Amino acid sequence: MNRRLFKERTLLIALYSLTVFGCLVLAVILATVITRGGPALSGTFLFEEARNFGLEGGILYQIAGTLILMTGAALVCLPVALGSVLFQTEFLHSPPLKKIFRLLIYSLNAVPTIIFGLIGYLFFGVFLEAGVSWVTGVLILAVMILPTLHVSIHEAVESIPDHYREAGLALGLSPGQQMRAVVLPQSLHGIITGTLLGLARAAGETAAIMFTATAFSGVRLPQSWTEPVTTLQTHILVLAQEAANPIALTNAWGAGLVLLTLVFILITATLWIRSGLEMEAER
Amino acid sequence: MTAHAIQLERVRLSYSGKAVIETASCTVRKNAVTAVVGPSGSGKSTLLRTLCRMNDRIPGFQVEGQVQVLGRDIYDPGINVYDLRKRVGMVFQKPCVFPKSIVENVLFGLRFHATINGKNFSERAEQALRDVFLWDEVKDRLDDPAHTLSQGQQQRLAMARTLAVDPEILLMDEPTSALDPKSSRAIEDLILSLKDKHTIVLVTHNVDQAERVAEDLICVDDKTICHKPCHPLPGEGTC
């Protein structure tokens, strides 16, 4: 009995330690970004354009560029992900084909992002002649976040209780009507969660878009399809390379803090919307 | 014009080759209540679901023989299965209401089938709720979430949703098994009140219930069925 108690306590202590360790790592990262990036934050920093290669001015167009790429990617990806999920769940009846489809999506999730960048640039940038532009970036990011969205929406659709589907079928609804009346409303939380998680993933991406969609300086809002944007990610990367200059480093940390805040807002919104929808579903 | 709503001829039902019902031949009279009874796992529900092709989505399910519903072989490749399910409604064992308001639940199927305007929608909803004796209980809170109703009321709401589509045949798969005795009696009274307008096939494991509400009985056992009147004349046998 004592031995069992000892084992249980050891396991509990190990679990607590691991949890504390995980939280500590996160806390250290957050504290570092906030203490180092905090001094850079000001009205000028947030609402003015960068000057002197990021040493002066702010990050207005970097924030705008990041938001353009993120939102664009989500808008392009959402219908594709939704369509592929509905095809897989509502129209694809063969279990082996469903398995292959799922395998393909998971494989896509495992592809290193730089490969997305390379292939995406060759296809969208060179073959479709979009060049280094925000459109290329949006399309590459859209393909990149497709698995995240697909998996999240798929889980939501699969978790719809079978009695809802049966009730819809028994009323004589066709597959299209069933999708509109049962599948989409019941999986709305998954669609929103997936989209926001995809956005958060796109916000953190640097490698895939660095040479395909972004430029470092002299870029404002794009005026045509073929113009590049500047983003927080590339701004941080380039400023961080100026390790000898303390102003550049502070500005890099400041941009990092802004990026982190954007992602934090997205994740919080995800959790908030999800819990709201779950509460509504339970009513 | 045939007096039978449903006619089965040498029907064999199987999942991946394994027979659930080896052979079934019977008829169901129009505007009558027919109860399907038998032990658990005997295939009562499978038989019932076959009548509106609800088993189509189950991989490996196979039907042999002829299943005639409302004068047509429903497993004929030319049949419109969505139209069939509109004419042959089904109510399930567990009350299923959607996370919507009471009135939206009633109109759930109707919205996709009817070509009527908004005013008539509310009339149809009222009529369907009256048909299941629920109108007086919910008329002041039609916009409340359907989940606020009791289990018995939810089951009657599910029936109202099915009736709103105006089916000719109503299939019920143990509709009272998840309910308390009082709610069960309310459903039984409802079944009796509906038989003038609808043909009802009721699966139940409760033989007393079958005797209370049904005129005909289909007994499912040992992969076969027998078909007798529920209240036989002298000289007629029962199952």
Chai-1 contact restraints between the chains, C-beta under 6 A:
chainA,res_idxA,chainB,res_idxB,connection_type,confidence,min_distance_angstrom,max_distance_angstrom,comment,restraint_id
A,H163,B,C96,contact,1.0,0.0,6.0,A-B,restraint_1
A,A167,B,C96,contact,1.0,0.0,6.0,A-B,restraint_2
A,A170,B,M90,contact,1.0,0.0,6.0,A-B,restraint_3
A,L171,B,G109,contact,1.0,0.0,6.0,A-B,restraint_4
A,L171,B,V165,contact,1.0,0.0,6.0,A-B,restraint_5
A,G172,B,Y82,contact,1.0,0.0,6.0,A-B,restraint_6
A,G172,B,R85,contact,1.0,0.0,6.0,A-B,restraint_7
A,G172,B,K86,contact,1.0,0.0,6.0,A-B,restraint_8
A,L173,B,F112,contact,1.0,0.0,6.0,A-B,restraint_9
A,S174,B,Y82,contact,1.0,0.0,6.0,A-B,restraint_10
A,Q177,B,F112,contact,1.0,0.0,6.0,A-B,restraint_11
A,A281,B,P99,contact,1.0,0.0,6.0,A-B,restraint_12
A,R283,B,P145,contact,1.0,0.0,6.0,A-B,restraint_13
A,R283,B,H147,contact,1.0,0.0,6.0,A-B,restraint_14
